[in-house]
């Protein structure tokens, strides 16, 4: 290997996940480099650069979409780490997202919001998209809930006239029992669903709550209303892949066959910013808890806001969501802690104050008891 490793990065940069992977690779090189990087603007269908056929490089990080690119990668006989889940037959080590956990976390998100009717818009074009959808539906089934399904058909968006494509989605959304939580397994089809709901005059999120995955900000923030989406941790994928490739190039240490990175949390935007319960006073209490849990409120404050006695609040909330008011306040506070650990560099003292814990030591001990790891370890595993 050359004194400065030469590495080709064949990663699509047209979407935020690919760009995040590149940022993670860059971060590793800044920490452990230098590397000589070949990088170009690419989309998923970009071809194999012809000059790489005789390139005297040391390794490749790639997201492979077709057999031609795969054939060229194999022909280099270089260490290659694959960054895209694929059904193509290859023997490259894979580093990527845990898509089963993607579906599970979205299901938990909508269950926590009190929904009892569920649906899934399934994109069958990729195995990893099907894994997300199946995991979402399996998690709901474990909780005792059925799930309505609409499958996208190959070429739907291109083969159908746009208004007919959207009318099909609108008809499906209209047919769902409401209020309903709908999972779209990536942001593009989530964007389409929100447009179809608007065409059908279906209120979002009051009647249909839509949650997606990948958190492509351009799509999510252009959608109306803005689309809630699970954050994929592309930077962690890129950083880990670069680390494994470095060891492979330097020491001949071949990485494991599969390395899965857990996703982040759902970035809540207007499309799922609601609690779905039929009991209007409990819905009001839950909204109050979600907005004020970090300010030090107690159960009595919630009862006053909902105009219920404490005992009545306890019974009705337990019946509606399976948790007591105190448990829900604690859950919301720890959700704030998790978010601040993953998304900021704040100290534990500052996080405790922002999340409504008067004593940082108590927060840290309770966090470890709740999660089985310290706040510091959680931050290392989940830092965005």
KOLPABA-915514 format. One line per 2 residues: their letters; for each residue y, z, x of N, C-alpha, C. Coordinates in steps of 0.02 Angstrom, whole numbers, plus 50000, padded with zeros to 5 digits. Last residue first. Layout:
N
a	Y,Z,X,Y,Z,X,Y,Z,X ~ ...
% end
This chain:
384
xx	50594,50812,48731,50607,50742,48715,50645,50708,48772 ~ 50465,50922,48769,50535,50903,48784,50544,50828,48772
xx	50339,50974,48749,50370,50937,48694,50440,50914,48708 ~ 50291,51047,48857,50246,51000,48824,50283,50952,48776
xx	50398,51128,48892,50371,51081,48942,50328,51028,48909 ~ 50414,51204,48774,50467,51158,48796,50439,51107,48845
xx	50295,51278,48777,50308,51232,48721,50360,51181,48741 ~ 50320,51354,48890,50265,51305,48892,50274,51254,48835
xx	50427,51432,48843,50436,51388,48901,50382,51335,48904 ~ 50370,51505,48736,50422,51455,48722,50432,51407,48781
xx	50190,51512,48766,50257,51538,48772,50308,51485,48752 ~ 50060,51493,48641,50091,51477,48705,50161,51505,48706
xx	50021,51522,48513,49970,51529,48566,49996,51510,48635 ~ 50107,51522,48406,50087,51458,48434,50033,51462,48487
xx	50124,51657,48367,50119,51605,48316,50089,51541,48344 ~ 50136,51727,48486,50084,51747,48439,50071,51691,48388
xx	50249,51664,48538,50184,51659,48573,50126,51677,48527 ~ 50344,51703,48443,50329,51632,48454,50261,51624,48487
xx	50347,51840,48462,50323,51814,48398,50305,51740,48403 ~ 50401,51842,48592,50336,51871,48578,50306,51844,48514
xx	50526,51779,48571,50478,51751,48619,50407,51777,48606 ~ 50586,51866,48476,50574,51796,48460,50520,51766,48505
xx	50595,51984,48551,50553,51982,48491,50536,51910,48473 ~ 50684,51940,48649,50617,51962,48669,50569,51962,48609
xx	50802,51911,48577,50764,51857,48608,50693,51877,48627 ~ 50848,51976,48425,50823,51997,48490,50781,51940,48521
xx	50888,51918,48304,50935,51962,48340,50913,51980,48410 ~ 50872,51754,48257,50834,51810,48284,50880,51855,48323
xx	50932,51635,48214,50936,51694,48172,50892,51752,48193 ~ 50942,51526,48294,50888,51526,48245,50886,51589,48203
xx	51047,51556,48382,51055,51500,48335,51002,51500,48280 ~ 50989,51663,48453,51049,51673,48413,51057,51618,48361
xx	50881,51600,48516,50869,51656,48470,50929,51666,48424 ~ 50950,51509,48597,50907,51485,48544,50894,51539,48493
xx	51014,51595,48687,51054,51553,48643,51013,51527,48584 ~ 50902,51653,48749,50952,51696,48715,50992,51654,48665
xx	50840,51543,48806,50807,51577,48751,50855,51623,48713 ~ 50963,51411,48834,50924,51469,48854,50890,51501,48794
xx	50952,51234,48802,50980,51300,48789,50934,51356,48814 ~ 50925,51103,48814,50911,51144,48873,50941,51214,48864
xx	50844,51023,48671,50901,51049,48709,50877,51085,48771 ~ 50730,50984,48603,50785,50937,48605,50846,50961,48646
xx	50631,51083,48604,50612,51014,48620,50672,50970,48634 ~ 50700,51200,48569,50661,51198,48631,50648,51126,48652
xx	50751,51163,48445,50797,51176,48500,50761,51176,48567 ~ 50632,51149,48369,50677,51092,48378,50723,51103,48438
xx	50580,51279,48375,50542,51223,48402,50587,51164,48416 ~ 50682,51350,48307,50666,51365,48377,50630,51306,48410
xx	50671,51294,48180,50733,51286,48218,50722,51299,48292 ~ 50545,51340,48147,50556,51268,48151,50619,51252,48190
xx	50572,51475,48141,50532,51451,48197,50536,51375,48203 ~ 50648,51474,48023,50678,51497,48085,50639,51472,48146
xx	50555,51428,47929,50614,51388,47943,50648,51410,48008 ~ 50464,51534,47932,50442,51466,47950,50502,51423,47968
xx	50543,51640,47884,50516,51642,47952,50496,51572,47975 ~ 50564,51594,47753,50621,51607,47797,50598,51606,47870
xx	50431,51592,47708,50469,51529,47712,50531,51537,47757 ~ 50398,51727,47710,50361,51680,47752,50399,51615,47761
xx	50488,51774,47612,50492,51797,47681,50457,51751,47729 ~ 50440,51707,47496,50507,51694,47522,50514,51716,47595
xx	50267,51653,47526,50317,51699,47500,50386,51681,47526 ~ 50181,51502,47486,50211,51547,47534,50260,51593,47499
xx	50142,51408,47393,50089,51444,47429,50115,51490,47483 ~ 50235,51345,47315,50223,51317,47381,50170,51354,47422
xx	50225,51403,47183,50251,51335,47193,50231,51305,47260 ~ 50174,51532,47192,50140,51484,47149,50161,51412,47165
xx	50271,51588,47275,50201,51586,47298,50162,51535,47257 ~ 50381,51579,47190,50380,51539,47252,50308,51534,47279
xx	50344,51667,47087,50354,51596,47072,50354,51553,47135 ~ 50331,51792,47153,50275,51763,47115,50284,51688,47107
xx	50459,51812,47212,50398,51814,47253,50341,51778,47216 ~ 50544,51806,47100,50550,51756,47153,50486,51754,47195
xx	50501,51922,47035,50491,51857,47003,50496,51801,47054 ~ 50542,52019,47128,50471,52013,47111,50456,51946,47078
xx	50682,52000,47128,50642,51990,47189,50569,51979,47173 ~ 50743,51902,46990,50726,51966,47021,50683,51952,47082
xx	50856,51764,47011,50790,51791,46993,50784,51861,47022 ~ 50956,51675,47056,50964,51712,46993,50896,51735,46966
xx	50953,51620,47180,50912,51587,47130,50917,51620,47061 ~ 51035,51709,47248,51056,51640,47243,51017,51603,47188
xx	50959,51827,47240,51024,51823,47207,51046,51751,47198 ~ 50848,51788,47317,50839,51806,47247,50905,51802,47209
xx	50908,51773,47443,50878,51715,47410,50870,51729,47335 ~ 50944,51904,47470,50995,51852,47466,50970,51791,47429
xx	50818,51965,47474,50864,51984,47421,50920,51932,47414 ~ 50764,51910,47592,50735,51891,47527,50783,51908,47470
xx	50905,51872,47700,50843,51905,47682,50820,51884,47613 ~ 50987,51780,47833,50976,51798,47763,50910,51833,47755
xx	51026,51735,47959,51007,51805,47951,50997,51826,47879 ~ 51048,51603,47977,51108,51646,47973,51091,51719,47961
xx	50938,51522,47968,50960,51542,48036,51021,51588,48035 ~ 50928,51493,47833,50878,51537,47864,50902,51564,47931
xx	51010,51406,47760,51038,51468,47785,50989,51514,47821 ~ 50946,51290,47715,51015,51285,47741,51038,51347,47777
xx	50823,51335,47673,50825,51283,47724,50895,51278,47755 ~ 50860,51427,47573,50827,51450,47634,50833,51399,47689
xx	50916,51337,47479,50957,51390,47508,50927,51416,47573 ~ 50803,51264,47445,50860,51230,47475,50905,51280,47510
xx	50728,51366,47387,50704,51333,47448,50760,51296,47483 ~ 50806,51396,47273,50793,51448,47324,50771,51416,47390
xx	50798,51276,47202,50863,51300,47225,50855,51352,47280 ~ 50663,51276,47175,50691,51221,47215,50759,51242,47243
xx	50660,51387,47094,50626,51391,47159,50650,51334,47203 ~ 50729,51337,46985,50757,51394,47021,50725,51402,47089
xx	50648,51230,46941,50716,51216,46965,50745,51275,47005 ~ 50490,51186,46973,50527,51245,46954,50598,51240,46983
xx	50436,51077,47035,50457,51069,46966,50499,51127,46941 ~ 50488,51025,47197,50453,51073,47155,50479,51066,47084
xx	50522,50957,47341,50498,50935,47276,50457,50989,47242 ~ 50666,50957,47433,50607,50997,47419,50584,50980,47348
xx	50734,50837,47548,50728,50865,47481,50666,50909,47478 ~ 50754,50717,47635,50790,50780,47638,50792,50813,47569
xx	50702,50594,47655,50655,50648,47639,50688,50716,47638 ~ 50812,50509,47671,50755,50484,47632,50702,50537,47618
xx	50908,50565,47758,50915,50575,47686,50853,50555,47646 ~ 50807,50629,47893,50867,50597,47867,50864,50600,47791
xx	50729,50717,48017,50743,50716,47945,50810,50683,47932 ~ 50610,50672,48120,50683,50674,48120,50705,50664,48047
xx	50465,50762,48145,50499,50717,48100,50575,50727,48106 ~ 50429,50784,48323,50436,50807,48253,50468,50752,48210
xx	50323,50695,48434,50372,50747,48421,50371,50767,48348 ~ 50145,50672,48474,50212,50651,48452,50259,50710,48446
xx	50050,50698,48626,50066,50716,48556,50135,50692,48537 ~ 49964,50574,48715,50024,50616,48714,50040,50634,48641
xx	49810,50547,48793,49849,50545,48732,49906,50596,48735 ~ 49723,50447,48896,49769,50504,48899,49815,50499,48839
xx	49565,50386,48940,49616,50392,48887,49658,50455,48898 ~ 49498,50384,49063,49497,50325,49020,49552,50326,48968
xx	49596,50456,49197,49547,50459,49142,49552,50397,49099 ~ 49635,50357,49347,49651,50402,49291,49594,50406,49241
xx	49569,50360,49511,49574,50324,49448,49588,50373,49391 ~ 49638,50380,49658,49615,50424,49604,49624,50388,49537
xx	49685,50321,49772,49625,50292,49742,49597,50334,49685 ~ 49804,50369,49821,49743,50404,49840,49679,50375,49811
xx	49906,50281,49781,49910,50317,49845,49843,50343,49868 ~ 49870,50227,49656,49891,50183,49710,49887,50218,49778
xx	49840,50344,49582,49790,50290,49590,49807,50246,49650 ~ 49960,50413,49584,49901,50443,49615,49846,50391,49628
xx	50037,50318,49512,50055,50338,49580,49995,50368,49617 ~ 49977,50318,49387,49974,50257,49428,49990,50274,49501
xx	50011,50446,49343,49941,50428,49353,49933,50367,49397 ~ 50152,50434,49337,50121,50485,49378,50048,50468,49394
xx	50166,50333,49243,50189,50322,49311,50158,50372,49359 ~ 50114,50399,49130,50081,50339,49155,50101,50325,49227
xx	50208,50502,49114,50138,50518,49130,50101,50458,49158 ~ 50323,50426,49085,50322,50472,49142,50250,50487,49163
xx	50286,50356,48968,50304,50321,49029,50300,50364,49090 ~ 50260,50465,48881,50209,50416,48894,50224,50380,48960
xx	50385,50526,48878,50329,50563,48906,50271,50516,48922 ~ 50457,50426,48815,50475,50445,48883,50419,50484,48916
xx	50398,50418,48687,50389,50364,48734,50406,50383,48806 ~ 50351,50499,48573,50376,50525,48637,50363,50475,48693
xx	50415,50470,48409,50364,50459,48460,50394,50478,48528 ~ 50467,50561,48272,50487,50541,48339,50425,50531,48383
xx	50453,50503,48108,50424,50545,48161,50442,50517,48229 ~ 50596,50488,48002,50542,50457,48041,50518,50505,48095
xx	50697,50446,47862,50665,50498,47902,50605,50468,47939 ~ 50827,50330,47849,50755,50340,47846,50731,50397,47891
xx	50971,50328,47743,50941,50331,47809,50870,50358,47807 ~ 50943,50244,47581,50973,50294,47624,50940,50295,47693
xx	50955,50113,47694,50993,50153,47645,50947,50177,47590 ~ 50947,50082,47872,50916,50087,47806,50962,50128,47760
xx	51009,50108,47991,51035,50052,47951,51007,50054,47880 ~ 50935,50209,48045,51004,50225,48027,51038,50168,47989
xx	50810,50149,48066,50815,50210,48026,50886,50223,48002 ~ 50837,50036,48148,50809,50028,48081,50822,50089,48038
xx	50893,50101,48260,50927,50045,48229,50903,50035,48157 ~ 50800,50198,48297,50864,50219,48269,50900,50162,48234
xx	50639,50220,48263,50683,50168,48291,50751,50176,48259 ~ 50535,50314,48236,50606,50334,48243,50646,50283,48282
xx	50398,50320,48217,50424,50285,48276,50497,50300,48289 ~ 50365,50322,48043,50349,50344,48110,50377,50294,48161
xx	50430,50386,47885,50400,50335,47927,50382,50365,47995 ~ 50446,50430,47717,50444,50453,47786,50405,50401,47827
xx	50529,50445,47564,50497,50399,47611,50503,50427,47682 ~ 50514,50499,47400,50531,50520,47467,50494,50475,47516
xx	50569,50465,47242,50524,50440,47295,50553,50461,47363 ~ 50658,50548,47173,50597,50525,47141,50546,50497,47190
xx	50753,50591,47272,50737,50633,47214,50672,50613,47180 ~ 50802,50531,47387,50732,50554,47388,50711,50590,47325
xx	50807,50393,47283,50777,50418,47345,50825,50469,47375 ~ 50781,50329,47121,50819,50374,47164,50778,50398,47224
xx	50759,50161,47090,50721,50223,47096,50760,50269,47143 ~ 50796,50029,47064,50838,50084,47038,50800,50150,47037
xx	50733,49928,47128,50701,49952,47067,50739,50010,47035 ~ 50813,49912,47240,50809,49856,47192,50781,49880,47125
xx	50784,50033,47302,50852,50021,47278,50852,49964,47227 ~ 50651,50011,47336,50668,50066,47291,50738,50056,47261
xx	50665,49907,47429,50631,49894,47365,50646,49949,47314 ~ 50730,49974,47533,50764,49918,47500,50732,49904,47432
xx	50627,50062,47567,50690,50088,47541,50731,50034,47507 ~ 50529,49971,47612,50517,50013,47553,50582,50040,47524
xx	50587,49915,47727,50574,49873,47669,50565,49914,47605 ~ 50588,50029,47809,50651,49997,47792,50643,49953,47730
xx	50450,50045,47821,50490,50097,47788,50557,50070,47766 ~ 50419,49935,47896,50399,49934,47826,50432,49991,47787
xx	50483,49977,48016,50500,49914,47985,50481,49913,47911 ~ 50426,50100,48057,50494,50099,48028,50511,50033,47993
xx	50256,50129,48000,50307,50115,48052,50373,50100,48017 ~ 50188,50175,47889,50161,50192,47956,50204,50167,48014
xx	50260,50269,47765,50256,50201,47792,50241,50208,47866 ~ 50218,50377,47637,50217,50367,47710,50213,50293,47725
xx	50300,50454,47505,50269,50393,47529,50274,50390,47605 ~ 50290,50569,47376,50305,50561,47447,50265,50502,47473
xx	50361,50576,47213,50306,50554,47256,50332,50548,47328 ~ 50383,50656,47053,50409,50636,47119,50352,50625,47168
xx	50280,50518,46990,50336,50546,47027,50349,50618,47008 ~ 50159,50394,47014,50176,50456,46979,50227,50494,47022
xx	50205,50222,47035,50182,50286,47063,50203,50344,47018 ~ 50260,50103,46990,50197,50124,46960,50175,50194,46982
xx	50370,50080,47071,50381,50097,47000,50319,50126,46969 ~ 50307,50041,47189,50344,50104,47187,50356,50127,47115
xx	50257,49915,47145,50211,49969,47166,50247,50037,47162 ~ 50374,49845,47119,50326,49856,47065,50278,49913,47082
xx	50429,49842,47248,50464,49877,47194,50417,49893,47136 ~ 50337,49762,47316,50346,49832,47336,50380,49872,47281
xx	50359,49642,47245,50292,49672,47248,50296,49746,47267 ~ 50491,49619,47275,50473,49634,47206,50404,49666,47203
xx	50486,49588,47410,50517,49650,47390,50501,49669,47318 ~ 50421,49462,47401,50393,49516,47442,50420,49583,47419
xx	50515,49393,47325,50448,49407,47296,50413,49463,47335 ~ 50622,49386,47413,50631,49421,47350,50564,49437,47317
xx	50566,49312,47521,50587,49381,47530,50594,49418,47464 ~ 50413,49224,47493,50486,49224,47490,50509,49296,47488
xx	50279,49260,47607,50309,49263,47540,50384,49253,47545 ~ 50255,49252,47744,50224,49203,47699,50253,49202,47629
xx	50322,49356,47805,50339,49288,47824,50314,49237,47773 ~ 50271,49469,47747,50343,49464,47754,50366,49394,47772
xx	50129,49440,47751,50166,49452,47689,50241,49438,47697 ~ 50041,49420,47857,50094,49371,47846,50135,49382,47784
xx	49911,49507,47781,49933,49469,47840,49986,49417,47822 ~ 49977,49632,47672,49932,49576,47682,49957,49535,47740
xx	49975,49809,47661,50011,49747,47676,49960,49693,47690 ~ 49912,49904,47529,49900,49874,47594,49944,49813,47603
xx	49947,50054,47455,49963,49983,47452,49953,49955,47522 ~ 49876,50192,47374,49879,50150,47433,49903,50080,47414
xx	49889,50367,47332,49891,50296,47313,49903,50253,47374 ~ 49788,50503,47361,49843,50463,47388,49837,50391,47364
xx	49751,50675,47314,49736,50604,47318,49798,50566,47343 ~ 49729,50835,47390,49772,50786,47357,49746,50715,47367
xx	49677,50944,47461,49658,50935,47392,49698,50883,47354 ~ 49696,50952,47594,49737,50998,47554,49724,50988,47479
xx	49615,50851,47635,49596,50919,47655,49635,50971,47614 ~ 49692,50745,47590,49629,50759,47557,49605,50829,47573
xx	49798,50748,47682,49811,50762,47612,49747,50780,47575 ~ 49725,50712,47795,49758,50777,47793,49775,50797,47721
xx	49686,50583,47760,49635,50635,47770,49665,50704,47767 ~ 49809,50516,47755,49770,50523,47694,49717,50577,47701
xx	49846,50525,47892,49890,50550,47839,49850,50564,47775 ~ 49739,50458,47951,49749,50529,47965,49795,50561,47913
xx	49758,50329,47901,49697,50365,47884,49705,50440,47896 ~ 49882,50297,47961,49876,50300,47888,49814,50340,47868
xx	49851,50300,48098,49904,50342,48071,49895,50352,47996 ~ 49751,50201,48104,49735,50271,48122,49787,50318,48093
xx	49824,50087,48073,49774,50110,48026,49754,50182,48040 ~ 49897,50079,48190,49932,50090,48127,49884,50114,48073
xx	49797,50053,48282,49833,50117,48287,49874,50132,48224 ~ 49754,49925,48243,49709,49982,48236,49747,50047,48237
xx	49863,49820,48148,49844,49852,48211,49801,49913,48198 ~ 49880,49773,48018,49882,49724,48073,49860,49754,48140
xx	49891,49844,47902,49824,49836,47930,49822,49791,47992 ~ 49994,49964,47846,49997,49902,47884,49930,49894,47920
xx	50009,50043,47694,49966,50035,47753,49976,49965,47783 ~ 50094,50162,47619,50099,50090,47628,50067,50074,47695
xx	50039,50290,47516,50042,50265,47585,50044,50189,47584 ~ 50081,50437,47419,50064,50366,47426,50071,50346,47499
xx	50067,50578,47309,50074,50548,47375,50052,50475,47373 ~ 50118,50728,47232,50096,50658,47223,50114,50620,47287
xx	50172,50846,47267,50103,50848,47240,50076,50778,47226 ~ 50283,50922,47386,50260,50865,47346,50187,50874,47325
xx	50339,51024,47466,50317,51040,47398,50293,50982,47356 ~ 50367,51011,47596,50422,51000,47550,50401,51005,47478
xx	50246,51022,47658,50292,51079,47663,50351,51072,47616 ~ 50199,50893,47634,50168,50949,47600,50214,51010,47601
xx	50278,50820,47721,50289,50810,47649,50255,50866,47609 ~ 50232,50872,47846,50303,50871,47829,50313,50866,47754
xx	50096,50846,47846,50119,50915,47844,50192,50919,47824 ~ 50102,50706,47856,50073,50737,47796,50096,50810,47790
xx	50156,50694,47984,50194,50669,47927,50168,50701,47862 ~ 50052,50750,48058,50117,50783,48057,50161,50759,48000
xx	49947,50658,48037,49940,50728,48015,50009,50762,48010 ~ 49994,50540,48095,49982,50543,48023,49978,50615,47998
xx	50000,50587,48231,50059,50558,48197,50051,50565,48121 ~ 49870,50619,48263,49917,50674,48255,49982,50650,48221
xx	49821,50492,48276,49792,50535,48225,49839,50594,48211 ~ 49890,50445,48387,49909,50420,48321,49877,50459,48264
xx	49954,50498,48523,49898,50521,48481,49915,50503,48409 ~ 50015,50365,48628,50024,50417,48577,49958,50435,48544
xx	49948,50337,48796,49987,50321,48736,49989,50379,48688 ~ 49863,50256,48920,49907,50312,48907,49950,50295,48847
xx	49706,50202,48981,49756,50198,48928,49796,50262,48925 ~ 49632,50105,49112,49650,50171,49083,49708,50163,49034
xx	49549,49952,49073,49606,49987,49103,49612,50057,49073 ~ 49453,49867,49029,49430,49930,49058,49487,49968,49090
xx	49452,49779,48871,49475,49789,48939,49450,49857,48963 ~ 49461,49684,48735,49410,49713,48779,49436,49718,48850
xx	49578,49730,48609,49556,49685,48662,49509,49720,48710 ~ 49631,49817,48523,49559,49804,48513,49534,49755,48565
xx	49744,49940,48590,49726,49871,48573,49651,49866,48562 ~ 49888,50032,48627,49821,50034,48597,49803,49964,48572
xx	49973,50012,48775,49972,49992,48705,49900,49994,48680 ~ 49973,50030,48909,50016,50075,48870,50018,50056,48796
xx	49862,50030,49046,49880,50001,48981,49918,50052,48939 ~ 49879,50011,49215,49875,50060,49161,49903,50028,49098
xx	49795,49941,49351,49834,49927,49290,49825,49984,49241 ~ 49776,49900,49517,49775,49956,49469,49822,49940,49411
xx	49729,49724,49527,49771,49781,49546,49758,49840,49498 ~ 49674,49603,49496,49631,49653,49529,49671,49713,49556
xx	49730,49497,49430,49767,49525,49486,49725,49573,49528 ~ 49647,49469,49322,49642,49426,49381,49680,49454,49441
xx	49687,49558,49223,49622,49568,49256,49618,49529,49321 ~ 49809,49497,49188,49808,49564,49217,49743,49578,49254
xx	49764,49376,49133,49804,49375,49194,49805,49443,49228 ~ 49697,49425,49020,49661,49386,49070,49699,49385,49136
xx	49802,49484,48948,49748,49525,48973,49710,49489,49029 ~ 49877,49372,48914,49906,49421,48959,49852,49465,48989
xx	49780,49314,48828,49804,49278,48887,49835,49326,48937 ~ 49758,49401,48722,49704,49390,48771,49729,49356,48834
xx	49900,49511,48689,49856,49454,48677,49808,49443,48735 ~ 49971,49626,48719,49966,49607,48650,49917,49550,48637
xx	49994,49767,48821,49961,49702,48813,49951,49687,48740 ~ 50103,49837,48922,50085,49841,48852,50060,49772,48832
xx	50080,49906,49089,50085,49851,49041,50070,49872,48970 ~ 50107,49926,49256,50109,49963,49193,50124,49912,49139
xx	50024,49896,49408,50057,49868,49349,50052,49918,49292 ~ 50033,49895,49591,50010,49919,49526,50051,49891,49469
xx	50069,49827,49708,50024,49885,49712,49998,49910,49645 ~ 50081,49652,49756,50105,49716,49731,50051,49770,49735
xx	50098,49515,49799,50064,49566,49841,50086,49636,49821 ~ 50065,49389,49679,50110,49443,49700,50073,49496,49741
xx	50012,49282,49618,50001,49288,49690,50046,49343,49720 ~ 50045,49304,49485,49976,49284,49501,49962,49293,49575
xx	50178,49324,49466,50137,49383,49477,50065,49366,49495 ~ 50235,49203,49433,50235,49222,49504,50194,49284,49519
xx	50228,49198,49291,50181,49159,49333,50179,49182,49405 ~ 50226,49337,49186,50267,49301,49236,50223,49264,49286
xx	50154,49314,49029,50142,49341,49095,50185,49303,49146 ~ 50272,49313,48889,50215,49290,48929,50209,49326,48995
xx	50307,49413,48745,50328,49383,48809,50267,49367,48851 ~ 50281,49478,48627,50249,49413,48637,50270,49379,48702
xx	50358,49593,48624,50285,49599,48627,50250,49534,48643 ~ 50493,49552,48739,50467,49574,48674,50391,49574,48679
xx	50593,49605,48880,50533,49575,48851,50527,49594,48778 ~ 50686,49601,49027,50689,49609,48954,50631,49571,48923
xx	50594,49662,49170,50633,49611,49136,50637,49629,49062 ~ 50556,49726,49329,50568,49740,49258,50611,49684,49230
xx	50477,49788,49467,50492,49725,49433,50498,49742,49359 ~ 50533,49911,49582,50510,49895,49514,50528,49823,49495
xx	50487,50002,49714,50517,49937,49700,50489,49913,49633 ~ 50518,50177,49715,50475,50121,49701,50518,50058,49698
xx	50551,50326,49817,50570,50264,49781,50512,50218,49767 ~ 50505,50442,49683,50508,50377,49716,50528,50382,49789
xx	50506,50556,49606,50453,50550,49657,50458,50487,49699 ~ 50618,50553,49519,50592,50617,49544,50548,50608,49606
xx	50639,50420,49491,50695,50459,49517,50671,50524,49548 ~ 50514,50389,49439,50534,50358,49502,50592,50396,49533
xx	50520,50463,49319,50470,50479,49370,50489,50451,49438 ~ 50625,50396,49254,50632,50467,49271,50582,50488,49325
xx	50570,50269,49237,50629,50277,49279,50637,50350,49301 ~ 50471,50302,49145,50452,50275,49210,50510,50285,49260
xx	50554,50339,49037,50508,50388,49067,50484,50366,49136 ~ 50618,50219,49010,50658,50276,49032,50613,50329,49065
xx	50508,50144,48966,50542,50124,49028,50584,50182,49055 ~ 50483,50213,48847,50432,50211,48900,50464,50194,48967
xx	50601,50182,48778,50588,50251,48798,50535,50255,48852 ~ 50580,50046,48756,50636,50067,48799,50627,50139,48821
xx	50471,50054,48668,50463,50024,48734,50518,50043,48781 ~ 50537,50119,48560,50479,50150,48592,50468,50121,48662
xx	50639,50032,48518,50657,50094,48551,50598,50126,48587 ~ 50614,49858,48561,50613,49914,48515,50621,49979,48553
xx	50617,49771,48667,50653,49751,48606,50656,49807,48554 ~ 50545,49783,48780,50607,49822,48776,50647,49806,48714
xx	50377,49792,48826,50426,49764,48780,50486,49811,48774 ~ 50329,49790,48995,50337,49830,48934,50391,49799,48891
xx	50276,49782,49134,50272,49730,49082,50271,49765,49014 ~ 50325,49816,49286,50328,49849,49220,50332,49795,49167
xx	50250,49823,49443,50275,49780,49390,50271,49818,49324 ~ 50288,49896,49597,50257,49905,49532,50291,49859,49481
xx	50262,49935,49761,50288,49882,49718,50251,49884,49651 ~ 50305,50077,49860,50259,50044,49813,50295,49991,49771
xx	50355,50069,50021,50384,50079,49954,50339,50042,49905 ~ 50254,50037,50111,50289,50101,50117,50324,50119,50052
xx	50113,49963,50023,50176,49960,50060,50208,50029,50062 ~ 49940,50000,50042,50000,50000,50000,50062,50000,50044
% end
